[in-house]
């Protein structure tokens, strides 16, 4: 099943995508898609018990928000494709590189991406992400996929100057508002039988920039969950985005970065598409974030 959230920012309602591609309103059955409702098994109950045909249809032009609200932890994996490590002049990691994105950078899959003030090195990254459905600690590789609530697309937008040229950790370049478009759907695991068998791509201004496959990940999703759960307790609603393949702006010679007016379109097989317009920082409107 494909779950989603629709409506104005901060006022989203839960929904799902039916077999005909129509958005159906779930708000009579569910308050929202949150860590709490995921932990309580509400998505499984809806898939089992609700007659989709009886749900109200939502207008097709309604905004779609990020596919989860109030995630407690937004975890990211760095350099998880060997060719991406090579293009950025980084060593191929021997174990997963972990960092965090701020939950406040989550945005809808079609929302504008806002450049930080003065940014000249903002970059794109198409990624397969997953959302934790059950508490996990010291999880084995064999059991790892059992704690996933669903899969989705993430654009791990990154400001490379902030990330790589300023002292400290990568998070400086990863957490600006709108730097985490997520969705459009949370796709349940029954529709993704093998997450290591998915194509993914990114177009920038209509040009295919990234074009790869999840079977080329250095560390599989099973391995990532095993590793993560040795360093932290994974909680329902946690978002994990699994790294980007080659083709980022930083890897071009010379590098190519985003500017106001650019458009990013991206997809992971079976998980839908995203599309974002890049806009300049709004100055006095920054209080709207």
BELKAKA-V475611 format. One record per pair of residues at least 24 apart in sequence whose C-alpha atoms are under 7 Angstrom apart, sorted by the first residue. I is the first residue (numbers start at 1). J is the second residue. Records with the same first field share a line. If there is no record, write none. Layout:
# BELKAKA-V475611
I: J ; J
This chain:
# BELKAKA-V475611
1: 47 ; 187 ; 188 ; 191
2: 185 ; 186 ; 187 ; 188
3: 185 ; 186 ; 187
4: 67 ; 184 ; 185 ; 186
5: 64 ; 65 ; 66 ; 67
6: 62 ; 63 ; 64 ; 65
7: 62 ; 63 ; 64 ; 65
8: 63
9: 65
12: 65
22: 57
23: 57 ; 58
24: 55 ; 56 ; 57 ; 58
25: 55 ; 56 ; 57 ; 58
26: 55
33: 68 ; 69
34: 68 ; 69 ; 70 ; 71 ; 237
35: 71 ; 236 ; 237
38: 133 ; 236 ; 237
39: 133 ; 134 ; 236
64: 108 ; 109 ; 184
65: 107 ; 108 ; 109
66: 106 ; 107 ; 108 ; 109 ; 181 ; 182 ; 183 ; 184
67: 182 ; 183 ; 184 ; 185 ; 186
71: 103 ; 237 ; 238 ; 239
72: 103 ; 237 ; 238
73: 103 ; 238 ; 239
74: 100 ; 101 ; 102 ; 103 ; 238 ; 239 ; 240
75: 99 ; 100 ; 101 ; 239 ; 240 ; 241
76: 100 ; 101 ; 240 ; 241 ; 242 ; 243
77: 241 ; 242 ; 243
78: 243
79: 243
80: 217 ; 218 ; 219 ; 243 ; 244
81: 216 ; 217 ; 218 ; 244 ; 245
82: 218
83: 245 ; 246
84: 245 ; 246
87: 246 ; 251
88: 250 ; 251
96: 219
99: 171
100: 171
101: 171 ; 174 ; 175
102: 175
104: 177
105: 175 ; 176 ; 177 ; 178 ; 179 ; 180
106: 178 ; 179 ; 180 ; 181 ; 182
107: 178 ; 180 ; 181 ; 182
108: 181 ; 182 ; 183
109: 181 ; 182 ; 183 ; 184 ; 274 ; 275
110: 274 ; 275 ; 276
111: 276
112: 276 ; 277 ; 278 ; 279
113: 178 ; 179 ; 276 ; 277 ; 278 ; 279
114: 178 ; 278 ; 279 ; 280 ; 281
115: 279 ; 280 ; 281
116: 281
117: 281
120: 257
121: 159 ; 160 ; 161 ; 257 ; 258
122: 158 ; 159 ; 160 ; 257 ; 258
123: 157 ; 158 ; 159 ; 160 ; 248 ; 249 ; 257 ; 258
124: 155 ; 156 ; 157 ; 158 ; 248 ; 249
125: 155 ; 156 ; 157 ; 244 ; 248
126: 154 ; 155 ; 156 ; 201 ; 202 ; 244 ; 266
127: 153 ; 154 ; 155 ; 156 ; 241 ; 242 ; 243 ; 244
128: 152 ; 153 ; 154 ; 241 ; 242 ; 268
129: 153 ; 154 ; 240 ; 241 ; 242
130: 239 ; 240 ; 241
131: 237 ; 238 ; 239 ; 240
132: 235 ; 236 ; 237 ; 238 ; 239
133: 236 ; 237
134: 235 ; 236
135: 234 ; 235 ; 236
136: 229 ; 233 ; 234 ; 235
137: 229 ; 230 ; 232 ; 233 ; 234
138: 226 ; 229 ; 230
139: 226 ; 229
140: 226
141: 222 ; 223 ; 226
144: 222 ; 225 ; 226
145: 222
149: 188 ; 189
150: 186 ; 187 ; 188 ; 189
151: 186 ; 187 ; 188
152: 182 ; 183 ; 185 ; 186 ; 187 ; 271
153: 182 ; 183 ; 267 ; 268 ; 271
154: 180 ; 181 ; 182 ; 183 ; 241
155: 180 ; 181 ; 182
156: 180
177: 289
184: 272 ; 273 ; 274
185: 271
187: 271
196: 220
198: 268 ; 269
199: 268 ; 269
200: 267 ; 268 ; 269
201: 266 ; 267 ; 268
202: 264 ; 265 ; 266 ; 267
203: 264 ; 265 ; 266
204: 263 ; 264 ; 265
205: 262 ; 263 ; 264
209: 247
210: 245 ; 246 ; 247
212: 245
